[in-house]
Amino acid sequence: MGGGLGILGWIVLGGLAGWLASLITGRSRRQGCLMDIVVGIVGALVGGFLFNAVTGVGVTGFNAWSLFVAVIGAVILIWILGLIRGRS
């Protein structure tokens, strides 16, 4: 599923995806760089699982498709966390 991404690749992809997802959801002022990375990496895993189940292609490496998948996964993750927290 990782497409040959090393730890540094996951951190960079996660940081970008988490930052973009926080901008999309309006949470960019509430979470810092470390949280962007964590949300982006977990979002990449969530998005990769979902996209792989539906289309057969998840995270494929450090490319635009993987960034798209990670951002979608991170937005879904932020949305679910917002529901659990009660929109605080």
Backbone atoms as SQL, in Angstrom:
CREATE TABLE atoms (id INTEGER PRIMARY KEY, chain TEXT, resi INTEGER, resn TEXT, atom TEXT, x REAL, y REAL, z REAL);
INSERT INTO atoms VALUES
  (1, 'A', 1, 'MET', 'N', 0.819, -1.199, 0.000),
  (2, 'A', 1, 'MET', 'CA', 0.000, 0.000, 0.000),
  (3, 'A', 1, 'MET', 'C', 0.858, 1.256, 0.000),
  (4, 'A', 2, 'GLY', 'N', 2.070, 1.214, 0.519),
  (5, 'A', 2, 'GLY', 'CA', 2.879, 2.402, 0.645),
  (6, 'A', 2, 'GLY', 'C', 3.576, 2.845, -0.616),
  (7, 'A', 3, 'GLY', 'N', 3.622, 2.014, -1.628),
  (8, 'A', 3, 'GLY', 'CA', 4.237, 2.402, -2.877),
  (9, 'A', 3, 'GLY', 'C', 5.708, 2.729, -2.758),
  (10, 'A', 4, 'GLY', 'N', 6.387, 2.153, -1.767),
  (11, 'A', 4, 'GLY', 'CA', 7.802, 2.390, -1.618),
  (12, 'A', 4, 'GLY', 'C', 8.145, 3.688, -0.906),
  (13, 'A', 5, 'LEU', 'N', 7.194, 4.301, -0.243),
  (14, 'A', 5, 'LEU', 'CA', 7.478, 5.523, 0.502),
  (15, 'A', 5, 'LEU', 'C', 8.273, 5.177, 1.752),
  (16, 'A', 6, 'GLY', 'N', 9.368, 5.881, 1.963),
  (17, 'A', 6, 'GLY', 'CA', 10.110, 5.736, 3.201),
  (18, 'A', 6, 'GLY', 'C', 9.475, 6.608, 4.279),
  (19, 'A', 7, 'ILE', 'N', 10.064, 6.587, 5.446),
  (20, 'A', 7, 'ILE', 'CA', 9.517, 7.358, 6.570),
  (21, 'A', 7, 'ILE', 'C', 9.482, 8.847, 6.246),
  (22, 'A', 8, 'LEU', 'N', 10.518, 9.349, 5.586),
  (23, 'A', 8, 'LEU', 'CA', 10.542, 10.768, 5.229),
  (24, 'A', 8, 'LEU', 'C', 9.444, 11.098, 4.221),
  (25, 'A', 9, 'GLY', 'N', 9.225, 10.196, 3.264),
  (26, 'A', 9, 'GLY', 'CA', 8.150, 10.382, 2.292),
  (27, 'A', 9, 'GLY', 'C', 6.789, 10.434, 2.952),
  (28, 'A', 10, 'TRP', 'N', 6.562, 9.532, 3.932),
  (29, 'A', 10, 'TRP', 'CA', 5.282, 9.540, 4.650),
  (30, 'A', 10, 'TRP', 'C', 5.108, 10.830, 5.448),
  (31, 'A', 11, 'ILE', 'N', 6.183, 11.320, 6.054),
  (32, 'A', 11, 'ILE', 'CA', 6.100, 12.562, 6.844),
  (33, 'A', 11, 'ILE', 'C', 5.777, 13.747, 5.933),
  (34, 'A', 12, 'VAL', 'N', 6.454, 13.843, 4.799),
  (35, 'A', 12, 'VAL', 'CA', 6.212, 14.957, 3.870),
  (36, 'A', 12, 'VAL', 'C', 4.814, 14.861, 3.269),
  (37, 'A', 13, 'LEU', 'N', 4.442, 13.675, 2.779),
  (38, 'A', 13, 'LEU', 'CA', 3.104, 13.489, 2.222),
  (39, 'A', 13, 'LEU', 'C', 2.038, 13.745, 3.281),
  (40, 'A', 14, 'GLY', 'N', 2.255, 13.241, 4.487),
  (41, 'A', 14, 'GLY', 'CA', 1.314, 13.465, 5.582),
  (42, 'A', 14, 'GLY', 'C', 1.185, 14.928, 5.958),
  (43, 'A', 15, 'GLY', 'N', 2.317, 15.624, 6.002),
  (44, 'A', 15, 'GLY', 'CA', 2.286, 17.053, 6.327),
  (45, 'A', 15, 'GLY', 'C', 1.507, 17.858, 5.296),
  (46, 'A', 16, 'LEU', 'N', 1.774, 17.587, 4.030),
  (47, 'A', 16, 'LEU', 'CA', 1.049, 18.288, 2.958),
  (48, 'A', 16, 'LEU', 'C', -0.440, 17.957, 2.983),
  (49, 'A', 17, 'ALA', 'N', -0.753, 16.673, 3.099),
  (50, 'A', 17, 'ALA', 'CA', -2.158, 16.247, 3.098),
  (51, 'A', 17, 'ALA', 'C', -2.901, 16.791, 4.314),
  (52, 'A', 18, 'GLY', 'N', -2.271, 16.725, 5.476),
  (53, 'A', 18, 'GLY', 'CA', -2.902, 17.237, 6.694),
  (54, 'A', 18, 'GLY', 'C', -3.123, 18.734, 6.633),
  (55, 'A', 19, 'TRP', 'N', -2.142, 19.455, 6.103),
  (56, 'A', 19, 'TRP', 'CA', -2.270, 20.907, 5.971),
  (57, 'A', 19, 'TRP', 'C', -3.394, 21.273, 5.005),
  (58, 'A', 20, 'LEU', 'N', -3.426, 20.611, 3.838),
  (59, 'A', 20, 'LEU', 'CA', -4.491, 20.878, 2.863),
  (60, 'A', 20, 'LEU', 'C', -5.863, 20.515, 3.422),
  (61, 'A', 21, 'ALA', 'N', -5.946, 19.387, 4.118),
  (62, 'A', 21, 'ALA', 'CA', -7.221, 18.973, 4.712),
  (63, 'A', 21, 'ALA', 'C', -7.669, 19.963, 5.784),
  (64, 'A', 22, 'SER', 'N', -6.724, 20.488, 6.568),
  (65, 'A', 22, 'SER', 'CA', -7.102, 21.464, 7.595),
  (66, 'A', 22, 'SER', 'C', -7.582, 22.769, 6.968),
  (67, 'A', 23, 'LEU', 'N', -7.015, 23.140, 5.826),
  (68, 'A', 23, 'LEU', 'CA', -7.497, 24.325, 5.108),
  (69, 'A', 23, 'LEU', 'C', -8.907, 24.094, 4.562),
  (70, 'A', 24, 'ILE', 'N', -9.125, 22.913, 3.983),
  (71, 'A', 24, 'ILE', 'CA', -10.432, 22.581, 3.409),
  (72, 'A', 24, 'ILE', 'C', -11.513, 22.572, 4.477),
  (73, 'A', 25, 'THR', 'N', -11.195, 22.029, 5.650),
  (74, 'A', 25, 'THR', 'CA', -12.190, 21.901, 6.719),
  (75, 'A', 25, 'THR', 'C', -12.253, 23.122, 7.636),
  (76, 'A', 26, 'GLY', 'N', -11.362, 24.091, 7.440),
  (77, 'A', 26, 'GLY', 'CA', -11.373, 25.295, 8.262),
  (78, 'A', 26, 'GLY', 'C', -10.751, 25.112, 9.636),
  (79, 'A', 27, 'ARG', 'N', -9.898, 24.133, 9.804),
  (80, 'A', 27, 'ARG', 'CA', -9.258, 23.869, 11.094),
  (81, 'A', 27, 'ARG', 'C', -7.784, 24.252, 11.123),
  (82, 'A', 28, 'SER', 'N', -7.331, 24.983, 10.135),
  (83, 'A', 28, 'SER', 'CA', -5.895, 25.259, 10.028),
  (84, 'A', 28, 'SER', 'C', -5.359, 26.084, 11.191),
  (85, 'A', 29, 'ARG', 'N', -6.187, 26.881, 11.798),
  (86, 'A', 29, 'ARG', 'CA', -5.721, 27.694, 12.930),
  (87, 'A', 29, 'ARG', 'C', -5.732, 26.918, 14.241),
  (88, 'A', 30, 'ARG', 'N', -6.394, 25.768, 14.268),
  (89, 'A', 30, 'ARG', 'CA', -6.529, 25.007, 15.504),
  (90, 'A', 30, 'ARG', 'C', -5.539, 23.869, 15.639),
  (91, 'A', 31, 'GLN', 'N', -4.863, 23.521, 14.578),
  (92, 'A', 31, 'GLN', 'CA', -3.898, 22.423, 14.680),
  (93, 'A', 31, 'GLN', 'C', -2.562, 22.864, 14.122),
  (94, 'A', 32, 'GLY', 'N', -1.517, 22.407, 14.742),
  (95, 'A', 32, 'GLY', 'CA', -0.176, 22.796, 14.337),
  (96, 'A', 32, 'GLY', 'C', 0.422, 21.844, 13.329),
  (97, 'A', 33, 'CYS', 'N', 1.692, 22.027, 13.076),
  (98, 'A', 33, 'CYS', 'CA', 2.419, 21.250, 12.069),
  (99, 'A', 33, 'CYS', 'C', 2.448, 19.762, 12.416),
  (100, 'A', 34, 'LEU', 'N', 2.721, 19.435, 13.680),
  (101, 'A', 34, 'LEU', 'CA', 2.778, 18.033, 14.078),
  (102, 'A', 34, 'LEU', 'C', 1.423, 17.362, 13.901),
  (103, 'A', 35, 'MET', 'N', 0.356, 18.058, 14.254),
  (104, 'A', 35, 'MET', 'CA', -0.983, 17.484, 14.094),
  (105, 'A', 35, 'MET', 'C', -1.327, 17.346, 12.613),
  (106, 'A', 36, 'ASP', 'N', -0.880, 18.285, 11.780),
  (107, 'A', 36, 'ASP', 'CA', -1.081, 18.157, 10.330),
  (108, 'A', 36, 'ASP', 'C', -0.426, 16.870, 9.812),
  (109, 'A', 37, 'ILE', 'N', 0.779, 16.599, 10.274),
  (110, 'A', 37, 'ILE', 'CA', 1.495, 15.398, 9.835),
  (111, 'A', 37, 'ILE', 'C', 0.758, 14.140, 10.284),
  (112, 'A', 38, 'VAL', 'N', 0.352, 14.104, 11.549),
  (113, 'A', 38, 'VAL', 'CA', -0.349, 12.928, 12.075),
  (114, 'A', 38, 'VAL', 'C', -1.668, 12.713, 11.340),
  (115, 'A', 39, 'VAL', 'N', -2.453, 13.781, 11.199),
  (116, 'A', 39, 'VAL', 'CA', -3.737, 13.675, 10.495),
  (117, 'A', 39, 'VAL', 'C', -3.516, 13.260, 9.040),
  (118, 'A', 40, 'GLY', 'N', -2.489, 13.800, 8.415),
  (119, 'A', 40, 'GLY', 'CA', -2.198, 13.454, 7.019),
  (120, 'A', 40, 'GLY', 'C', -1.772, 12.006, 6.837),
  (121, 'A', 41, 'ILE', 'N', -0.938, 11.501, 7.746),
  (122, 'A', 41, 'ILE', 'CA', -0.498, 10.104, 7.643),
  (123, 'A', 41, 'ILE', 'C', -1.661, 9.158, 7.908),
  (124, 'A', 42, 'VAL', 'N', -2.419, 9.411, 8.961),
  (125, 'A', 42, 'VAL', 'CA', -3.585, 8.559, 9.244),
  (126, 'A', 42, 'VAL', 'C', -4.611, 8.704, 8.119),
  (127, 'A', 43, 'GLY', 'N', -4.773, 9.925, 7.620),
  (128, 'A', 43, 'GLY', 'CA', -5.674, 10.151, 6.495),
  (129, 'A', 43, 'GLY', 'C', -5.231, 9.403, 5.251),
  (130, 'A', 44, 'ALA', 'N', -3.930, 9.320, 5.014),
  (131, 'A', 44, 'ALA', 'CA', -3.417, 8.556, 3.871),
  (132, 'A', 44, 'ALA', 'C', -3.744, 7.078, 4.025),
  (133, 'A', 45, 'LEU', 'N', -3.652, 6.576, 5.237),
  (134, 'A', 45, 'LEU', 'CA', -4.006, 5.180, 5.487),
  (135, 'A', 45, 'LEU', 'C', -5.500, 4.951, 5.285),
  (136, 'A', 46, 'VAL', 'N', -6.319, 5.860, 5.820),
  (137, 'A', 46, 'VAL', 'CA', -7.773, 5.753, 5.652),
  (138, 'A', 46, 'VAL', 'C', -8.151, 5.880, 4.174),
  (139, 'A', 47, 'GLY', 'N', -7.655, 6.922, 3.525),
  (140, 'A', 47, 'GLY', 'CA', -7.951, 7.138, 2.115),
  (141, 'A', 47, 'GLY', 'C', -7.430, 6.013, 1.249),
  (142, 'A', 48, 'GLY', 'N', -6.229, 5.519, 1.549),
  (143, 'A', 48, 'GLY', 'CA', -5.655, 4.410, 0.797),
  (144, 'A', 48, 'GLY', 'C', -6.509, 3.163, 0.911),
  (145, 'A', 49, 'PHE', 'N', -6.986, 2.884, 2.109),
  (146, 'A', 49, 'PHE', 'CA', -7.853, 1.721, 2.311),
  (147, 'A', 49, 'PHE', 'C', -9.155, 1.872, 1.527),
  (148, 'A', 50, 'LEU', 'N', -9.793, 3.044, 1.665),
  (149, 'A', 50, 'LEU', 'CA', -11.074, 3.269, 0.986),
  (150, 'A', 50, 'LEU', 'C', -10.926, 3.253, -0.540),
  (151, 'A', 51, 'PHE', 'N', -9.947, 3.981, -1.048),
  (152, 'A', 51, 'PHE', 'CA', -9.750, 4.026, -2.500),
  (153, 'A', 51, 'PHE', 'C', -9.344, 2.660, -3.047),
  (154, 'A', 52, 'ASN', 'N', -8.539, 1.924, -2.301),
  (155, 'A', 52, 'ASN', 'CA', -8.143, 0.595, -2.744),
  (156, 'A', 52, 'ASN', 'C', -9.348, -0.342, -2.785),
  (157, 'A', 53, 'ALA', 'N', -10.251, -0.205, -1.826),
  (158, 'A', 53, 'ALA', 'CA', -11.450, -1.046, -1.795),
  (159, 'A', 53, 'ALA', 'C', -12.393, -0.720, -2.950),
  (160, 'A', 54, 'VAL', 'N', -12.487, 0.559, -3.316),
  (161, 'A', 54, 'VAL', 'CA', -13.433, 0.985, -4.351),
  (162, 'A', 54, 'VAL', 'C', -12.826, 0.908, -5.752),
  (163, 'A', 55, 'THR', 'N', -11.617, 1.443, -5.908),
  (164, 'A', 55, 'THR', 'CA', -11.022, 1.542, -7.248),
  (165, 'A', 55, 'THR', 'C', -9.890, 0.546, -7.491),
  (166, 'A', 56, 'GLY', 'N', -9.376, -0.044, -6.433),
  (167, 'A', 56, 'GLY', 'CA', -8.238, -0.943, -6.572),
  (168, 'A', 56, 'GLY', 'C', -6.905, -0.227, -6.550),
  (169, 'A', 57, 'VAL', 'N', -6.910, 1.092, -6.410),
  (170, 'A', 57, 'VAL', 'CA', -5.670, 1.879, -6.383),
  (171, 'A', 57, 'VAL', 'C', -5.717, 2.837, -5.190),
  (172, 'A', 58, 'GLY', 'N', -4.801, 2.645, -4.248),
  (173, 'A', 58, 'GLY', 'CA', -4.721, 3.520, -3.083),
  (174, 'A', 58, 'GLY', 'C', -3.520, 4.440, -3.203),
  (175, 'A', 59, 'VAL', 'N', -2.720, 4.500, -2.155),
  (176, 'A', 59, 'VAL', 'CA', -1.500, 5.300, -2.159),
  (177, 'A', 59, 'VAL', 'C', -0.462, 4.556, -2.983),
  (178, 'A', 60, 'THR', 'N', 0.069, 5.213, -4.015),
  (179, 'A', 60, 'THR', 'CA', 0.965, 4.548, -4.966),
  (180, 'A', 60, 'THR', 'C', 2.405, 5.043, -4.914),
  (181, 'A', 61, 'GLY', 'N', 2.707, 5.953, -4.043),
  (182, 'A', 61, 'GLY', 'CA', 4.048, 6.525, -3.949),
  (183, 'A', 61, 'GLY', 'C', 3.932, 8.024, -3.730),
  (184, 'A', 62, 'PHE', 'N', 5.020, 8.728, -3.926),
  (185, 'A', 62, 'PHE', 'CA', 5.008, 10.179, -3.720),
  (186, 'A', 62, 'PHE', 'C', 4.629, 10.849, -5.035),
  (187, 'A', 63, 'ASN', 'N', 3.314, 11.026, -5.247),
  (188, 'A', 63, 'ASN', 'CA', 2.811, 11.615, -6.486),
  (189, 'A', 63, 'ASN', 'C', 1.477, 12.313, -6.218),
  (190, 'A', 64, 'ALA', 'N', 0.920, 12.945, -7.241),
  (191, 'A', 64, 'ALA', 'CA', -0.313, 13.723, -7.088),
  (192, 'A', 64, 'ALA', 'C', -1.492, 12.840, -6.698),
  (193, 'A', 65, 'TRP', 'N', -1.574, 11.621, -7.254),
  (194, 'A', 65, 'TRP', 'CA', -2.674, 10.719, -6.903),
  (195, 'A', 65, 'TRP', 'C', -2.642, 10.385, -5.412),
  (196, 'A', 66, 'SER', 'N', -1.480, 10.055, -4.890),
  (197, 'A', 66, 'SER', 'CA', -1.355, 9.709, -3.476),
  (198, 'A', 66, 'SER', 'C', -1.693, 10.910, -2.591),
  (199, 'A', 67, 'LEU', 'N', -1.281, 12.097, -3.010),
  (200, 'A', 67, 'LEU', 'CA', -1.620, 13.299, -2.255),
  (201, 'A', 67, 'LEU', 'C', -3.131, 13.497, -2.248),
  (202, 'A', 68, 'PHE', 'N', -3.783, 13.312, -3.388),
  (203, 'A', 68, 'PHE', 'CA', -5.243, 13.415, -3.479),
  (204, 'A', 68, 'PHE', 'C', -5.919, 12.411, -2.543),
  (205, 'A', 69, 'VAL', 'N', -5.473, 11.164, -2.590),
  (206, 'A', 69, 'VAL', 'CA', -6.038, 10.114, -1.736),
  (207, 'A', 69, 'VAL', 'C', -5.840, 10.465, -0.262),
  (208, 'A', 70, 'ALA', 'N', -4.645, 10.945, 0.091),
  (209, 'A', 70, 'ALA', 'CA', -4.342, 11.294, 1.475),
  (210, 'A', 70, 'ALA', 'C', -5.181, 12.478, 1.952),
  (211, 'A', 71, 'VAL', 'N', -5.365, 13.471, 1.096),
  (212, 'A', 71, 'VAL', 'CA', -6.175, 14.641, 1.475),
  (213, 'A', 71, 'VAL', 'C', -7.629, 14.224, 1.701),
  (214, 'A', 72, 'ILE', 'N', -8.183, 13.414, 0.804),
  (215, 'A', 72, 'ILE', 'CA', -9.557, 12.941, 0.971),
  (216, 'A', 72, 'ILE', 'C', -9.678, 12.151, 2.275),
  (217, 'A', 73, 'GLY', 'N', -8.735, 11.266, 2.528),
  (218, 'A', 73, 'GLY', 'CA', -8.741, 10.493, 3.777),
  (219, 'A', 73, 'GLY', 'C', -8.622, 11.379, 5.000),
  (220, 'A', 74, 'ALA', 'N', -7.781, 12.404, 4.937),
  (221, 'A', 74, 'ALA', 'CA', -7.603, 13.320, 6.069),
  (222, 'A', 74, 'ALA', 'C', -8.858, 14.160, 6.301),
  (223, 'A', 75, 'VAL', 'N', -9.514, 14.587, 5.233),
  (224, 'A', 75, 'VAL', 'CA', -10.775, 15.340, 5.381),
  (225, 'A', 75, 'VAL', 'C', -11.826, 14.456, 6.051),
  (226, 'A', 76, 'ILE', 'N', -11.909, 13.205, 5.625),
  (227, 'A', 76, 'ILE', 'CA', -12.855, 12.268, 6.247),
  (228, 'A', 76, 'ILE', 'C', -12.511, 12.077, 7.719),
  (229, 'A', 77, 'LEU', 'N', -11.231, 11.927, 8.030),
  (230, 'A', 77, 'LEU', 'CA', -10.790, 11.758, 9.415),
  (231, 'A', 77, 'LEU', 'C', -11.149, 12.980, 10.261),
  (232, 'A', 78, 'ILE', 'N', -10.869, 14.175, 9.756),
  (233, 'A', 78, 'ILE', 'CA', -11.198, 15.396, 10.495),
  (234, 'A', 78, 'ILE', 'C', -12.712, 15.513, 10.701),
  (235, 'A', 79, 'TRP', 'N', -13.480, 15.144, 9.689),
  (236, 'A', 79, 'TRP', 'CA', -14.930, 15.186, 9.792),
  (237, 'A', 79, 'TRP', 'C', -15.429, 14.217, 10.879),
  (238, 'A', 80, 'ILE', 'N', -14.895, 12.993, 10.881),
  (239, 'A', 80, 'ILE', 'CA', -15.293, 12.008, 11.892),
  (240, 'A', 80, 'ILE', 'C', -14.891, 12.469, 13.290),
  (241, 'A', 81, 'LEU', 'N', -13.681, 13.005, 13.424),
  (242, 'A', 81, 'LEU', 'CA', -13.247, 13.521, 14.732),
  (243, 'A', 81, 'LEU', 'C', -14.123, 14.671, 15.190),
  (244, 'A', 82, 'GLY', 'N', -14.559, 15.514, 14.254),
  (245, 'A', 82, 'GLY', 'CA', -15.481, 16.608, 14.600),
  (246, 'A', 82, 'GLY', 'C', -16.806, 16.083, 15.104),
  (247, 'A', 83, 'LEU', 'N', -17.302, 15.016, 14.503),
  (248, 'A', 83, 'LEU', 'CA', -18.550, 14.409, 14.979),
  (249, 'A', 83, 'LEU', 'C', -18.397, 13.817, 16.380),
  (250, 'A', 84, 'ILE', 'N', -17.261, 13.164, 16.603),
  (251, 'A', 84, 'ILE', 'CA', -17.014, 12.553, 17.918),
  (252, 'A', 84, 'ILE', 'C', -16.859, 13.615, 18.997),
  (253, 'A', 85, 'ARG', 'N', -16.152, 14.680, 18.683),
  (254, 'A', 85, 'ARG', 'CA', -15.912, 15.752, 19.656),
  (255, 'A', 85, 'ARG', 'C', -17.116, 16.664, 19.830),
  (256, 'A', 86, 'GLY', 'N', -18.066, 16.588, 18.957),
  (257, 'A', 86, 'GLY', 'CA', -19.250, 17.443, 19.062),
  (258, 'A', 86, 'GLY', 'C', -19.008, 18.841, 18.551),
  (259, 'A', 87, 'ARG', 'N', -18.178, 18.955, 17.497),
  (260, 'A', 87, 'ARG', 'CA', -17.910, 20.251, 16.852),
  (261, 'A', 87, 'ARG', 'C', -17.326, 21.292, 17.796),
  (262, 'A', 88, 'SER', 'N', -16.459, 20.884, 18.710),
  (263, 'A', 88, 'SER', 'CA', -15.872, 21.849, 19.642),
  (264, 'A', 88, 'SER', 'C', -14.825, 22.700, 18.985);
